[in-house]
Amino acid sequence: MLVIVTGVSGTGKTTIGNLLAEKLHLPFFDGDHFHPAENIDKMSQGHPLDDLDRVPWLQTLADKLTDSEKTGGAVLACSGLKESYRQKLNVNENLRWIHLKGERDIIWNRMLARKNHYMKAGMLDSQFATWEEPDYGLKLSIDQTPEEMLEIALEYLIRNPMKMAVGVMGMGVMGKSLALNLAEKGVPVSLYNRYVAGKEEAVAQKVMETNPDFANLRAFEDIENYIESLQAPRKILLMIPAGAAIDAQLDTLIPLLEPGDLVIDGGNSFYKDSERRVFRMKEAGLHFLPMGVSGGEEGARKGPSIMPGGDPEGYALVEDFLGRISAKDQSGKPCVTYVGQEGSGHFIKMVHNSIEYGEMQVLAELVHFLRFGFGCSAEQVSGILFDWGKGEQKSFLLEITADLLLFKEDGDLLLDKILDQAGQKGTGAWSLNTALEYGIPYSPLAEAVNARGVSGEKTMRVAYSKTFRHEFEPVKESLETWLPKIKYAYSLARIINHEVGFRLMKTVSDAQGWKLNFNEIARIWTNGCIIRSGLMERISAYYSDDQSFFEIAGVKEQVIQNRGDLAALVGLGLTHGFALPVMSAGINYLLGRITAESSASVIQAQRDYFGAHTYQRKDDLSGQAHHTLWNTSFRTE
Ligand code: 6PG
């Protein structure tokens, strides 16, 4: 999107150019600032420039325009007096001209009023003499207010649209928010939403109408016009539901696209589907980027964490745009990185969500136990969580949980009116399936999925609670004594959740040869995403691929010191009638992982006993299989 505002000196090119740039969310360049020193000297001495003087200056401006277009475009103010000068700036068809026109006397008076400008009013006549009237572009009279001029210019640009840098398909919550985020960061965007009579009509148009500050949006519901509106190579971001809808959309898009175009799937697709699609698109000569996006509606609008994988050449086409719209880490670096081959971007987003499930469930367990076991009010629990959030435990999920405990509706806590049946869209269960497929222990995060499943059986739970006379038993012990232990238990349960998720990522990465960079993954999860936290900052700073997660500085100490607290809290909860599935599974998982002499000898003996499955012996390290005829002669009566 390139706009050049021309006109003789004093017509107000800078004012109009700036106003336009603001509306189009593009950078503004004043051509005057790019003159070489010799030209400025010459003009300051009252001598007009000749054609030869202007050659290097126009070349600099043309280069600036070409460069700007790669990052979304620019508005340039430049006198452009002669047709030959304008042709040097006419870098491509995606450029619009706005020529400012006015009476010599009005301009003369304005110039006399201008201070500190090297152009002297006496040179105006030479400018008028040099001016060659163009027969294209908008002729905009300066005999009106800048606001009126801006309105006419914007109307002209709508009637004569330019090609847009990126297309977003699907104007649901995430699609709309990402599109506006792009537009705000200076990326001209074509919006598309399908037409479904009576249900989805003029959806993209409405997004434009409700966001009048963005003059860098165009709206479509006809797919061919939409594709036509995009600058080559086209960059299309799909923000539509995962699953069959993605394949159906690719079926429609492939014949309409040209080799080298890029399609990005920014939804929560299953990574194996993404892998298949990468190959399919490659065969069609197209780039495909399966890309995880985390942060919910607000993140998408203001700065999400972005996890693109797949085709590295495709990534190069949008790296700059993604960097602009993403959240920034503590050092100001964008929370986006090229994750790796195939479906690895969607894979890590899936595991991110699995950890998210675990983190949410631990908080839910704690809130419930504190309220109905320890008898705390919602406000008290909120205060406890807020306090924790001020220190090392800070996390986005902790913060929103502390918030929601204060939210009232008609004087009552909204939370208590929300039906206790948790929804899920699949990412948690896919992670669990993947862990099973790779033989990775996953019980803590598996329990977060199972807990949502159990919550869904509301009718049965209500009936069983009567049948089996279940009630929460109030905890009689002092909250004050327990609170530090609960905090340590919470901290350790979170460490376990993260270890489980990172271990799954490492295992699959090794098996697939993806060479995932875990410091970098943790870094892009330190901001923007749902599981951003102080712990993630620690992981990002201290975790290296060849180091065991539990040995990260500060984590190791907690594993040693806090496991008693987690075990005690789980024990207390269970004996008072509280299901604490993730925390229970967490402490079991941890104890299992750090136990040198486990109960598995019993399993091996049982297997050999009933099925001659053989076992290995501690006193024979050769790997040899042993079998025993387990007769019952040793039984005692
Ligand atoms: C995110 C979220 C986002 C979505 C979850 C909800 O990272 O921004 O994870 O992707 O809100 O997928 O998933 P469930 O509906 O399965 O809880």
Residues whose N, C-alpha, C, O or C-beta is under 5 A from the ligand:
A	BS01	6PG	V293 S294 G295 G296 N353 G423 Q424 K425 G426 T427 I530
